[in-house]
Amino acid sequence: MEFSRVQLRPGVWLTHLHEEKFKTACFSVNLLTQLNRETASMNALIPFVLRRGTSSCPNMEALTSRFEELYGTSVEPVVRRIGEIQCCGFYASFPEDDFLPGSESILRDVLQLTTDLLLSPVTRGGLLLPTYVESEQEKLLDLIASRLNNKRAYAVSRCIEEMCCCEDFAVSRYGDEESCRSINYRKLSRHYKTLLQTAPVELFYCGRAKLRTVSTLLSELLATLPRGEIDDEIGTEIRMNALEAQPRYTEEEMDVAQMNLVIGWRLGECMEEPDFPALYVFNDLFGGSPSSRLFLNVREKLSLCYYASSLLDLRKGLLLVSAGIRPERYQAAKDEIFVQLRALQDGEISAEALETARAGVISDLRSVPDSQSSLESFYLSQAVAGLDYGPEELAELVREVSVQRVIDIARSVECDQIYVLKNGSETEEDTTDTEDGEEHAEEN
């Protein structure tokens, strides 16, 4: 696999991976903008509205027919949040020319259709169609409301909202219901035109076509992309310390079958110069795998929860632990989570555990090149962060992670938020934080 990264126009960058092991190729275009509450829903809505039709294929029927002509090509809207940067655009997947009848080439047609979705939407009087905007607005509202369907994911998102209440990271990638309802077709049309002029653009291609071929085609197809003053100041603010001296506690009631506990830490001073390989290994040891301390001890050995796992947001510098528990075991489960973190801080890491964690992380990283969508997601995140190493290079760095590097990260974290989602019929005593629990939180 050959990696290249080139600038095609002001604020327009192409990441190109030449890879011949897949029978399909993929291409994505992403507009990058600062995440904030006022514009998040508009940014999220734009690719869904644009996907309804172009000037040459003005409705879904015409688009579907065109996709079929291109041998089942698919182009779908994508909305992502990477740190405090919102990424909105399209992801296209299409068969490689080598596997088409008579070696027919569809690369240009697919790239043109995808860029047409971005640059040449069907309009009336220069404005996006009201019917398309209103239809997709209702779907986005349903999507925003649907987060309640997955209580575990909902609890994690609510912990982030409370933990980062003074930061842009509290905003969902889809925005919120109030902001979404305030959108109309005139407002969205103006914002769409502004976004095209100011947003940095990240392009990604993975397939058999050479860099020169892809870059030449895209330079031509994006020649009409309006470029004004590019917003190069977008980024993510990383808070090193907790918002208050004591971890904040938030409790919410809902009709849930089990209590959901989420604990959030700031990764702390280790984010000044992030040691990404060691961060991956630390998370694997703590709660990121079936061999982690949370899984083996809190869940399996002590049976204090139905599940317990940790996840990292390396772009924002957060560590989150999510656990499903019975109400009567809340305090014991919460205390034990801090006990397991303290064990890592004290260096209770065997050579076998460290090697298992390193092997697990390396295996995960080496699986990234097995999927084009995983490669696209990985390299987009790298581009947003200003990094250029690939998954294989990162995997090799993981081999060198030492116990001391993991300990340093464990000692750096600082607890900021404890969030509980419980059934309204549970008694107050079930979730009351005791002084002992607060001491565990403060120490970590």
C-alpha positions, 0 to 999 in steps of 0.5 A, spaced: 500 500 500 502 506 497 500 512 501 501 519 498 498 526 500 497 532 496 494 539 496 489 540 490 487 547 491 487 552 497 484 548 503 483 542 499 487 536 500 487 529 497 489 522 501 491 517 496 492 510 498 494 505 492 492 498 494 490 493 489 487 487 493 480 490 493 475 489 488 472 495 489 475 502 490 472 508 495 472 515 495 470 520 500 469 528 500 469 531 507 467 539 509 471 540 515 468 546 520 468 547 527 463 544 531 458 548 535 451 548 537 448 554 532 450 550 526 451 543 527 444 541 525 445 545 519 452 542 517 449 535 518 443 536 514 446 539 508 449 532 505 442 529 506 439 534 502 444 534 497 444 527 496 436 528 494 438 530 487 443 534 482 442 538 476 443 532 472 439 527 476 434 531 480 430 526 484 432 519 487 429 515 481 434 519 477 440 518 482 438 510 483 438 509 475 445 512 475 448 508 480 445 502 477 448 504 470 455 505 474 454 497 476 451 498 483 456 504 485 453 507 492 454 514 494 452 516 501 452 522 506 456 521 512 456 526 518 462 525 523 465 528 529 473 528 530 474 532 536 471 538 536 471 538 528 465 536 524 466 533 518 460 532 513 460 529 506 459 523 502 462 516 501 462 512 495 464 505 494 464 502 486 467 496 483 474 497 480 475 497 472 479 491 472 472 487 474 467 490 469 465 487 462 470 489 457 475 493 462 470 499 462 472 505 466 467 508 471 472 512 475 471 519 472 463 518 472 463 516 479 468 522 481 464 526 477 457 524 480 460 525 487 462 532 486 456 534 483 452 532 489 456 536 493 457 542 488 451 542 483 445 540 487 438 541 484 435 548 486 430 553 484 432 560 484 439 558 486 436 556 493 435 548 495 428 545 494 424 546 500 420 540 499 427 536 500 430 540 506 423 539 510 423 532 508 430 531 510 429 535 516 424 531 519 428 525 518 434 528 522 429 530 527 428 522 528 435 521 528 436 525 533 431 522 537 433 515 536 439 516 541 434 514 546 433 507 543 440 505 545 441 506 553 448 505 553 450 509 548 445 514 550 448 514 557 455 515 554 453 521 550 450 524 556 456 523 560 460 527 555 455 533 555 455 534 562 463 533 563 464 538 557 458 542 558 462 548 557 466 546 551 464 544 543 465 537 544 458 537 548 455 538 541 452 532 538 455 531 531 447 531 529 446 537 533 440 538 537 432 538 536 431 545 537 437 548 532 434 543 527 427 545 528 429 552 526 432 550 519 429 553 513 431 552 506 433 559 505 437 559 511 440 552 509 442 555 502 446 561 505 449 556 510 451 551 504 454 556 500 458 559 506 461 552 507 463 551 500 467 557 501 470 557 507 471 549 509 477 545 509 476 539 504 479 533 505 478 528 500 480 520 500 481 515 495 483 508 496 484 503 490 488 501 483 488 508 480 494 512 480 495 518 484 496 522 478 490 519 475 486 521 481 489 528 482 488 530 475 481 528 475 479 531 482 483 538 480 478 538 474 472 536 477 473 541 483 475 547 479 468 550 480 469 549 488 468 556 490 474 558 495 474 564 499 477 565 506 479 558 508 477 557 516 484 554 518 483 556 525 478 550 526 481 545 532 480 541 538 481 545 545 484 539 550 482 541 557 488 538 562 484 538 568 477 537 571 472 542 571 472 542 579 476 540 585 471 534 586 468 530 580 461 532 578 455 527 579 449 527 575 443 522 575 438 521 570 431 517 571 428 513 565 425 507 564 431 502 563 432 495 565 438 496 568 442 502 571 448 505 567 454 508 570 459 512 566 465 515 569 469 520 565 476 522 566 481 527 563 487 524 560 491 530 563 498 532 562 500 526 558 496 530 552 501 535 552 505 530 548 500 525 547 504 518 547 499 514 542 501 507 542 502 507 550 495 510 550 492 504 546 495 499 550 493 503 557 486 502 555 487 495 553 489 493 560 484 498 563 477 496 560 478 496 552 478 488 551 476 481 554 483 481 557 482 488 561 482 489 568 475 491 568 472 485 564 476 480 568 475 483 575 469 487 576 465 483 571 467 476 571 471 475 578 466 479 582 460 479 578 459 487 580 456 488 573 453 486 566 458 489 562 464 494 564 469 497 558 473 503 557 474 507 551 478 513 549 477 519 545 484 521 543 482 527 539 479 530 545 483 527 551 478 523 554 477 516 558 470 514 559 468 507 563 461 505 561 458 499 566 451 496 566 449 494 574 444 492 578 442 498 583 444 495 589 451 494 586 452 501 584 457 503 590 461 497 590 462 497 582 464 504 582 469 503 587 472 497 584 473 501 577 477 506 581 481 500 585 482 497 578 485 504 575 489 505 582 492 498 580 495 500 574 497 507 577 501 502 582 504 498 576 501 492 578 502 490 570 505 483 569 509 482 563 504 477 560 498 482 561 503 487 558 504 483 552 497 480 551 495 488 551 500 490 546 498 484 541 491 485 542 492 493 540 497 490 534 492 486 532 486 491 531 491 496 528 493 491 523 486 489 521 484 496 519 487 495 512 482 489 511 477 494 510 477 500 505 472 504 510 476 503 516 482 506 512 478 512 510 476 513 517 483 512 520 486 517 515 481 522 516 482 522 523 489 522 522 489 528 517 484 532 522 490 531 527 495 533 522 498 526 523 501 522 517 503 515 520 499 509 518 496 503 522 502 499 520 507 504 523 503 505 529 503 497 530 510 497 530 510 503 535 506 499 540 511 493 540 516 498 544 511 500 549 513 499 556 510 498 563 513 505 565 509 509 559 503 506 561 503 507 569 505 515 567 498 515 563 494 512 568 497 517 573 496 523 569 488 522 568 483 526 573 476 524 574 471 529 572 464 526 571 460 521 574 453 520 570 448 515 572 442 513 568 437 509 573 430 507 573 425 512 576 422 506 581 429 505 584 430 508 591 435 514 592 439 510 597 441 506 591 445 511 588 448 516 593 455 517 593 458 515 599 464 519 602 468 513 600 466 513 593 468 520 593 475 519 596 476 514 590 474 519 585 478 525 588 484 520 588 484 519 581 
